[in-house]
């Protein structure tokens, strides 16, 4: 039986070298830039240690596009922008949790379409490097990776699982 210290169903194995997006560790620099660029779209709770934002650097451009769309819709409807309360990799796709400060049905529908489109696109973009990827199960973890990142992650996961096994 393998040792699963530090391994849990939500976060996956830790990457000792650098925060691995497949382990749901936020890319700190990209996160700070995002919050600085769109401060009104993020709740205060998320600003503490990355809060509920767990995503890979390969999805950074996609997340910026979601924020830009929220800003554009807010200007279009003369309303505050959507508040994003959670960004994370869930089952190999981008999950965005949000609240809208405006009850206009058109605003809500347009924002919902944008979030749904981002979730769909995230299943085709490698969460690690941003290249074309595919959603797949790697040793029981659902991830969206390109072939080379999937192989690298599988090898790290294998090494992690075997690291605590005594012979």
Helices and strands as residue ranges (DSSP letters): G 21-23, H 28-37, G 39-41, G 44-47, E 53-54, G 57-59, H 60-76, E 83-90, E 93-99, H 105-122, E 134-138, E 141-145, H 147-163
